Amino acid sequence: MQGGLIQPNMRVAVLGFGLSGQAAMEFALAAGASVRVSDSGDQAKFAARHGARLDALGLPWEAGRHTDQFLANIDAAIISPGVSLHQSAMKTLRNRGVPCYGELALAAPLLAAPVVAVTGTNGKTTVTTLIGEILTAAGKKVFVGGNIGTPLLRHILAGQRVDVIVLELSSFQLQLAGDFAPQIGVLLNITPDHFDLHADMAEYAAAKMRLFARQKKDDTAVICLDDPVAASLTAAIPSRLVGYGSQTDNQNCQVILQPHMVRYSQRGREEVYDLSGSALDFPIGLSNGAAAIGATRAFGIEAETILTTLRAFTPLPHRLQLVRRLNGVRYVDDSKGTNTGAVIAALRQTPGRVALIAGGRHKGEDYRLLREAVAAHCRHLILIGEAAPLLAEALTGFAPITIAGDMGEATRIAAALAEPGDTVLLSPACSSFDMFKDYAERGQRFAAAVQALPGGTR
């Protein structure tokens, strides 16, 4: 991998050994570096899962915490997404002058195809998937990955030639992005999230805006101008701005949301994307479609191909997914709603009164942000998981509250409380890791509990 930041005989530590960390290890080994692995997860579980492989490769490793002694005498560190930059080990590395790279920084000098990159608090996976499907429909050979699916470094290691790379990127990936610069960057929204790893909202927003920091003037930034935080930061963007949203009086808003459709205006031309009756025909769906239109039109894809693909799109699981209608009540799985912004958006577009199932592992958010939406839309709150007491404290008085022991109990309580015309909504505002492997398992448990409810449908 000539020209990369990791060179032969460098002593490299990989911090964090999830999918990205494992790809980083393989990347560093392929570059001829001497590698060691440090992970903060439970030592016994780490040993059972990874110990034999690392031992067979002859690589030193530690688990349970990142120790200064283990990280001494290294030339560079590769930091996996989700490893806090505020912990003492990171401060020690910085004080020693050790270069700390993220996967985007390592990939940047080796990318052989144009990149479309998507970030935001909510909607990243849907928009990334939409863009990938549109480009594929246009006959492009596409790699879709990053924060979803295959890590970018694994794609580089595979050496597969593609026409375009489409990436979903988290704030953690962008914090150490180095010289990475997508030809088209998409910012969907910036709402409070991940304060377990970011110091505050300013740091979180700055991480998101790193997507555009190294862009050139001929690159493109597609940004939602309806999002107040994102819109307030556009002046710092060095590239061409394509705004989207409902602001018809804003000259930067070239992709305009209207009921059931999206209008695209550029250089005196106007295109209408009629999405009525499609799976995207609701406020968030239209906004996601607008982001995909802005990105793929900037890439030169024809309007007909874009419209056909958008109208055929099937929603991804666990994102406002209808599970069942039972006795006049809708049961909706929004397990991917892991922050307050996502829950507020879900409540605002859910018909009828809502029995909301929320809770899980706390990520440092202020649940008081939910008060207005809960008061306006919720018949009852059913809270689960470690964050249940925090949610109850923040939301007492804004809706009746019941705390449940598990997903099955929560679903049964919600079903008993809901009335015909209501929606039982799982939208947790928290991560899943206190009770489940991931958000998908949480959604699956909810769906199973719903299907187990007695009674017919009507």
Secondary structure as a PSIPRED ss2 file (coil, helix, strand):
# PSIPRED VFORMAT (PSIPRED V4.0)

   1 M C   1.000  0.000  0.000
   2 Q C   1.000  0.000  0.000
   3 G C   1.000  0.000  0.000
   4 G C   1.000  0.000  0.000
   5 L C   1.000  0.000  0.000
   6 I C   1.000  0.000  0.000
   7 Q C   1.000  0.000  0.000
   8 P C   1.000  0.000  0.000
   9 N C   1.000  0.000  0.000
  10 M C   1.000  0.000  0.000
  11 R E   0.000  0.000  1.000
  12 V E   0.000  0.000  1.000
  13 A E   0.000  0.000  1.000
  14 V E   0.000  0.000  1.000
  15 L E   0.000  0.000  1.000
  16 G C   1.000  0.000  0.000
  17 F C   1.000  0.000  0.000
  18 G C   1.000  0.000  0.000
  19 L H   0.000  1.000  0.000
  20 S H   0.000  1.000  0.000
  21 G H   0.000  1.000  0.000
  22 Q H   0.000  1.000  0.000
  23 A H   0.000  1.000  0.000
  24 A H   0.000  1.000  0.000
  25 M H   0.000  1.000  0.000
  26 E H   0.000  1.000  0.000
  27 F H   0.000  1.000  0.000
  28 A H   0.000  1.000  0.000
  29 L H   0.000  1.000  0.000
  30 A H   0.000  1.000  0.000
  31 A C   1.000  0.000  0.000
  32 G C   1.000  0.000  0.000
  33 A C   1.000  0.000  0.000
  34 S E   0.000  0.000  1.000
  35 V E   0.000  0.000  1.000
  36 R E   0.000  0.000  1.000
  37 V E   0.000  0.000  1.000
  38 S E   0.000  0.000  1.000
  39 D E   0.000  0.000  1.000
  40 S C   1.000  0.000  0.000
  41 G C   1.000  0.000  0.000
  42 D C   1.000  0.000  0.000
  43 Q H   0.000  1.000  0.000
  44 A H   0.000  1.000  0.000
  45 K H   0.000  1.000  0.000
  46 F H   0.000  1.000  0.000
  47 A H   0.000  1.000  0.000
  48 A H   0.000  1.000  0.000
  49 R H   0.000  1.000  0.000
  50 H H   0.000  1.000  0.000
  51 G H   0.000  1.000  0.000
  52 A H   0.000  1.000  0.000
  53 R H   0.000  1.000  0.000
  54 L H   0.000  1.000  0.000
  55 D H   0.000  1.000  0.000
  56 A H   0.000  1.000  0.000
  57 L H   0.000  1.000  0.000
  58 G C   1.000  0.000  0.000
  59 L C   1.000  0.000  0.000
  60 P C   1.000  0.000  0.000
  61 W E   0.000  0.000  1.000
  62 E E   0.000  0.000  1.000
  63 A E   0.000  0.000  1.000
  64 G C   1.000  0.000  0.000
  65 R C   1.000  0.000  0.000
  66 H C   1.000  0.000  0.000
  67 T C   1.000  0.000  0.000
  68 D C   1.000  0.000  0.000
  69 Q C   1.000  0.000  0.000
  70 F C   1.000  0.000  0.000
  71 L C   1.000  0.000  0.000
  72 A C   1.000  0.000  0.000
  73 N C   1.000  0.000  0.000
  74 I C   1.000  0.000  0.000
  75 D C   1.000  0.000  0.000
  76 A E   0.000  0.000  1.000
  77 A E   0.000  0.000  1.000
  78 I E   0.000  0.000  1.000
  79 I E   0.000  0.000  1.000
  80 S C   1.000  0.000  0.000
  81 P C   1.000  0.000  0.000
  82 G C   1.000  0.000  0.000
  83 V C   1.000  0.000  0.000
  84 S C   1.000  0.000  0.000
  85 L C   1.000  0.000  0.000
  86 H C   1.000  0.000  0.000
  87 Q C   1.000  0.000  0.000
  88 S H   0.000  1.000  0.000
  89 A H   0.000  1.000  0.000
  90 M H   0.000  1.000  0.000
  91 K H   0.000  1.000  0.000
  92 T H   0.000  1.000  0.000
  93 L H   0.000  1.000  0.000
  94 R H   0.000  1.000  0.000
  95 N H   0.000  1.000  0.000
  96 R H   0.000  1.000  0.000
  97 G C   1.000  0.000  0.000
  98 V C   1.000  0.000  0.000
  99 P C   1.000  0.000  0.000
 100 C E   0.000  0.000  1.000
 101 Y E   0.000  0.000  1.000
 102 G C   1.000  0.000  0.000
 103 E H   0.000  1.000  0.000
 104 L H   0.000  1.000  0.000
 105 A H   0.000  1.000  0.000
 106 L H   0.000  1.000  0.000
 107 A H   0.000  1.000  0.000
 108 A H   0.000  1.000  0.000
 109 P H   0.000  1.000  0.000
 110 L H   0.000  1.000  0.000
 111 L C   1.000  0.000  0.000
 112 A C   1.000  0.000  0.000
 113 A C   1.000  0.000  0.000
 114 P C   1.000  0.000  0.000
 115 V E   0.000  0.000  1.000
 116 V E   0.000  0.000  1.000
 117 A E   0.000  0.000  1.000
 118 V E   0.000  0.000  1.000
 119 T E   0.000  0.000  1.000
 120 G C   1.000  0.000  0.000
 121 T C   1.000  0.000  0.000
 122 N C   1.000  0.000  0.000
 123 G C   1.000  0.000  0.000
 124 K H   0.000  1.000  0.000
 125 T H   0.000  1.000  0.000
 126 T H   0.000  1.000  0.000
 127 V H   0.000  1.000  0.000
 128 T H   0.000  1.000  0.000
 129 T H   0.000  1.000  0.000
 130 L H   0.000  1.000  0.000
 131 I H   0.000  1.000  0.000
 132 G H   0.000  1.000  0.000
 133 E H   0.000  1.000  0.000
 134 I H   0.000  1.000  0.000
 135 L H   0.000  1.000  0.000
 136 T H   0.000  1.000  0.000
 137 A H   0.000  1.000  0.000
 138 A C   1.000  0.000  0.000
 139 G C   1.000  0.000  0.000
 140 K C   1.000  0.000  0.000
 141 K C   1.000  0.000  0.000
 142 V E   0.000  0.000  1.000
 143 F E   0.000  0.000  1.000
 144 V E   0.000  0.000  1.000
 145 G E   0.000  0.000  1.000
 146 G E   0.000  0.000  1.000
 147 N C   1.000  0.000  0.000
 148 I C   1.000  0.000  0.000
 149 G C   1.000  0.000  0.000
 150 T E   0.000  0.000  1.000
 151 P C   1.000  0.000  0.000
 152 L H   0.000  1.000  0.000
 153 L H   0.000  1.000  0.000
 154 R H   0.000  1.000  0.000
 155 H H   0.000  1.000  0.000
 156 I H   0.000  1.000  0.000
 157 L H   0.000  1.000  0.000
 158 A H   0.000  1.000  0.000
 159 G C   1.000  0.000  0.000
 160 Q C   1.000  0.000  0.000
 161 R C   1.000  0.000  0.000
 162 V C   1.000  0.000  0.000
 163 D C   1.000  0.000  0.000
 164 V E   0.000  0.000  1.000
 165 I E   0.000  0.000  1.000
 166 V E   0.000  0.000  1.000
 167 L E   0.000  0.000  1.000
 168 E E   0.000  0.000  1.000
 169 L C   1.000  0.000  0.000
 170 S C   1.000  0.000  0.000
 171 S H   0.000  1.000  0.000
 172 F H   0.000  1.000  0.000
 173 Q H   0.000  1.000  0.000
 174 L H   0.000  1.000  0.000
 175 Q H   0.000  1.000  0.000
 176 L C   1.000  0.000  0.000
 177 A C   1.000  0.000  0.000
 178 G C   1.000  0.000  0.000
 179 D C   1.000  0.000  0.000
 180 F C   1.000  0.000  0.000
 181 A C   1.000  0.000  0.000
 182 P C   1.000  0.000  0.000
 183 Q C   1.000  0.000  0.000
 184 I E   0.000  0.000  1.000
 185 G E   0.000  0.000  1.000
 186 V E   0.000  0.000  1.000
 187 L E   0.000  0.000  1.000
 188 L C   1.000  0.000  0.000
 189 N C   1.000  0.000  0.000
 190 I C   1.000  0.000  0.000
 191 T C   1.000  0.000  0.000
 192 P C   1.000  0.000  0.000
 193 D C   1.000  0.000  0.000
 194 H C   1.000  0.000  0.000
 195 F C   1.000  0.000  0.000
 196 D C   1.000  0.000  0.000
 197 L C   1.000  0.000  0.000
 198 H C   1.000  0.000  0.000
 199 A C   1.000  0.000  0.000
 200 D C   1.000  0.000  0.000
 201 M H   0.000  1.000  0.000
 202 A H   0.000  1.000  0.000
 203 E H   0.000  1.000  0.000
 204 Y H   0.000  1.000  0.000
 205 A H   0.000  1.000  0.000
 206 A H   0.000  1.000  0.000
 207 A H   0.000  1.000  0.000
 208 K H   0.000  1.000  0.000
 209 M H   0.000  1.000  0.000
 210 R C   1.000  0.000  0.000
 211 L C   1.000  0.000  0.000
 212 F C   1.000  0.000  0.000
 213 A C   1.000  0.000  0.000
 214 R C   1.000  0.000  0.000
 215 Q C   1.000  0.000  0.000
 216 K C   1.000  0.000  0.000
 217 K C   1.000  0.000  0.000
 218 D C   1.000  0.000  0.000
 219 D C   1.000  0.000  0.000
 220 T E   0.000  0.000  1.000
 221 A E   0.000  0.000  1.000
 222 V E   0.000  0.000  1.000
 223 I E   0.000  0.000  1.000
 224 C E   0.000  0.000  1.000
 225 L C   1.000  0.000  0.000
 226 D C   1.000  0.000  0.000
 227 D C   1.000  0.000  0.000
 228 P H   0.000  1.000  0.000
 229 V H   0.000  1.000  0.000
 230 A H   0.000  1.000  0.000
 231 A H   0.000  1.000  0.000
 232 S H   0.000  1.000  0.000
 233 L C   1.000  0.000  0.000
 234 T H   0.000  1.000  0.000
 235 A H   0.000  1.000  0.000
 236 A H   0.000  1.000  0.000
 237 I C   1.000  0.000  0.000
 238 P C   1.000  0.000  0.000
 239 S C   1.000  0.000  0.000
 240 R E   0.000  0.000  1.000
 241 L E   0.000  0.000  1.000
 242 V E   0.000  0.000  1.000
 243 G E   0.000  0.000  1.000
 244 Y E   0.000  0.000  1.000
 245 G E   0.000  0.000  1.000
 246 S C   1.000  0.000  0.000
 247 Q C   1.000  0.000  0.000
 248 T C   1.000  0.000  0.000
 249 D C   1.000  0.000  0.000
 250 N C   1.000  0.000  0.000
 251 Q C   1.000  0.000  0.000
 252 N C   1.000  0.000  0.000
 253 C E   0.000  0.000  1.000
 254 Q E   0.000  0.000  1.000
 255 V E   0.000  0.000  1.000
 256 I E   0.000  0.000  1.000
 257 L E   0.000  0.000  1.000
 258 Q E   0.000  0.000  1.000
 259 P C   1.000  0.000  0.000
 260 H C   1.000  0.000  0.000
 261 M E   0.000  0.000  1.000
 262 V E   0.000  0.000  1.000
 263 R E   0.000  0.000  1.000
 264 Y E   0.000  0.000  1.000
 265 S E   0.000  0.000  1.000
 266 Q E   0.000  0.000  1.000
 267 R C   1.000  0.000  0.000
 268 G C   1.000  0.000  0.000
 269 R E   0.000  0.000  1.000
 270 E E   0.000  0.000  1.000
 271 E E   0.000  0.000  1.000
 272 V E   0.000  0.000  1.000
 273 Y E   0.000  0.000  1.000
 274 D E   0.000  0.000  1.000
 275 L C   1.000  0.000  0.000
 276 S C   1.000  0.000  0.000
 277 G C   1.000  0.000  0.000
 278 S C   1.000  0.000  0.000
 279 A C   1.000  0.000  0.000
 280 L C   1.000  0.000  0.000
 281 D C   1.000  0.000  0.000
 282 F C   1.000  0.000  0.000
 283 P H   0.000  1.000  0.000
 284 I H   0.000  1.000  0.000
 285 G H   0.000  1.000  0.000
 286 L H   0.000  1.000  0.000
 287 S H   0.000  1.000  0.000
 288 N H   0.000  1.000  0.000
 289 G H   0.000  1.000  0.000
 290 A H   0.000  1.000  0.000
 291 A H   0.000  1.000  0.000
 292 A H   0.000  1.000  0.000
 293 I H   0.000  1.000  0.000
 294 G H   0.000  1.000  0.000
 295 A H   0.000  1.000  0.000
 296 T H   0.000  1.000  0.000
 297 R H   0.000  1.000  0.000
 298 A H   0.000  1.000  0.000
 299 F C   1.000  0.000  0.000
 300 G C   1.000  0.000  0.000
 301 I C   1.000  0.000  0.000
 302 E C   1.000  0.000  0.000
 303 A H   0.000  1.000  0.000
 304 E H   0.000  1.000  0.000
 305 T H   0.000  1.000  0.000
 306 I H   0.000  1.000  0.000
 307 L H   0.000  1.000  0.000
 308 T H   0.000  1.000  0.000
 309 T H   0.000  1.000  0.000
 310 L H   0.000  1.000  0.000
 311 R H   0.000  1.000  0.000
 312 A H   0.000  1.000  0.000
 313 F C   1.000  0.000  0.000
 314 T C   1.000  0.000  0.000
 315 P C   1.000  0.000  0.000
 316 L C   1.000  0.000  0.000
 317 P C   1.000  0.000  0.000
 318 H C   1.000  0.000  0.000
 319 R C   1.000  0.000  0.000
 320 L C   1.000  0.000  0.000
 321 Q E   0.000  0.000  1.000
 322 L E   0.000  0.000  1.000
 323 V E   0.000  0.000  1.000
 324 R E   0.000  0.000  1.000
 325 R E   0.000  0.000  1.000
 326 L E   0.000  0.000  1.000
 327 N C   1.000  0.000  0.000
 328 G C   1.000  0.000  0.000
 329 V E   0.000  0.000  1.000
 330 R E   0.000  0.000  1.000
 331 Y E   0.000  0.000  1.000
 332 V E   0.000  0.000  1.000
 333 D E   0.000  0.000  1.000
 334 D C   1.000  0.000  0.000
 335 S C   1.000  0.000  0.000
 336 K C   1.000  0.000  0.000
 337 G C   1.000  0.000  0.000
 338 T C   1.000  0.000  0.000
 339 N C   1.000  0.000  0.000
 340 T H   0.000  1.000  0.000
 341 G H   0.000  1.000  0.000
 342 A H   0.000  1.000  0.000
 343 V H   0.000  1.000  0.000
 344 I H   0.000  1.000  0.000
 345 A H   0.000  1.000  0.000
 346 A H   0.000  1.000  0.000
 347 L H   0.000  1.000  0.000
 348 R H   0.000  1.000  0.000
 349 Q C   1.000  0.000  0.000
 350 T C   1.000  0.000  0.000
 351 P C   1.000  0.000  0.000
 352 G C   1.000  0.000  0.000
 353 R C   1.000  0.000  0.000
 354 V E   0.000  0.000  1.000
 355 A E   0.000  0.000  1.000
 356 L E   0.000  0.000  1.000
 357 I E   0.000  0.000  1.000
 358 A E   0.000  0.000  1.000
 359 G C   1.000  0.000  0.000
 360 G C   1.000  0.000  0.000
 361 R E   0.000  0.000  1.000
 362 H C   1.000  0.000  0.000
 363 K C   1.000  0.000  0.000
 364 G C   1.000  0.000  0.000
 365 E C   1.000  0.000  0.000
 366 D C   1.000  0.000  0.000
 367 Y H   0.000  1.000  0.000
 368 R H   0.000  1.000  0.000
 369 L H   0.000  1.000  0.000
 370 L H   0.000  1.000  0.000
 371 R H   0.000  1.000  0.000
 372 E H   0.000  1.000  0.000
 373 A H   0.000  1.000  0.000
 374 V H   0.000  1.000  0.000
 375 A H   0.000  1.000  0.000
 376 A H   0.000  1.000  0.000
 377 H H   0.000  1.000  0.000
 378 C E   0.000  0.000  1.000
 379 R E   0.000  0.000  1.000
 380 H E   0.000  0.000  1.000
 381 L E   0.000  0.000  1.000
 382 I E   0.000  0.000  1.000
 383 L E   0.000  0.000  1.000
 384 I C   1.000  0.000  0.000
 385 G C   1.000  0.000  0.000
 386 E C   1.000  0.000  0.000
 387 A C   1.000  0.000  0.000
 388 A H   0.000  1.000  0.000
 389 P H   0.000  1.000  0.000
 390 L H   0.000  1.000  0.000
 391 L H   0.000  1.000  0.000
 392 A H   0.000  1.000  0.000
 393 E H   0.000  1.000  0.000
 394 A H   0.000  1.000  0.000
 395 L H   0.000  1.000  0.000
 396 T E   0.000  0.000  1.000
 397 G C   1.000  0.000  0.000
 398 F C   1.000  0.000  0.000
 399 A E   0.000  0.000  1.000
 400 P C   1.000  0.000  0.000
 401 I E   0.000  0.000  1.000
 402 T E   0.000  0.000  1.000
 403 I E   0.000  0.000  1.000
 404 A C   1.000  0.000  0.000
 405 G C   1.000  0.000  0.000
 406 D C   1.000  0.000  0.000
 407 M H   0.000  1.000  0.000
 408 G H   0.000  1.000  0.000
 409 E H   0.000  1.000  0.000
 410 A H   0.000  1.000  0.000
 411 T H   0.000  1.000  0.000
 412 R H   0.000  1.000  0.000
 413 I H   0.000  1.000  0.000
 414 A H   0.000  1.000  0.000
 415 A H   0.000  1.000  0.000
 416 A H   0.000  1.000  0.000
 417 L H   0.000  1.000  0.000
 418 A C   1.000  0.000  0.000
 419 E C   1.000  0.000  0.000
 420 P C   1.000  0.000  0.000
 421 G C   1.000  0.000  0.000
 422 D C   1.000  0.000  0.000
 423 T E   0.000  0.000  1.000
 424 V E   0.000  0.000  1.000
 425 L E   0.000  0.000  1.000
 426 L E   0.000  0.000  1.000
 427 S C   1.000  0.000  0.000
 428 P C   1.000  0.000  0.000
 429 A C   1.000  0.000  0.000
 430 C C   1.000  0.000  0.000
 431 S E   0.000  0.000  1.000
 432 S C   1.000  0.000  0.000
 433 F C   1.000  0.000  0.000
 434 D C   1.000  0.000  0.000
 435 M C   1.000  0.000  0.000
 436 F C   1.000  0.000  0.000
 437 K C   1.000  0.000  0.000
 438 D C   1.000  0.000  0.000
 439 Y H   0.000  1.000  0.000
 440 A H   0.000  1.000  0.000
 441 E H   0.000  1.000  0.000
 442 R H   0.000  1.000  0.000
 443 G H   0.000  1.000  0.000
 444 Q H   0.000  1.000  0.000
 445 R H   0.000  1.000  0.000
 446 F H   0.000  1.000  0.000
 447 A H   0.000  1.000  0.000
 448 A H   0.000  1.000  0.000
 449 A H   0.000  1.000  0.000
 450 V H   0.000  1.000  0.000
 451 Q H   0.000  1.000  0.000
 452 A C   1.000  0.000  0.000
 453 L C   1.000  0.000  0.000
 454 P C   1.000  0.000  0.000
 455 G C   1.000  0.000  0.000
 456 G C   1.000  0.000  0.000
 457 T C   1.000  0.000  0.000
 458 R C   1.000  0.000  0.000
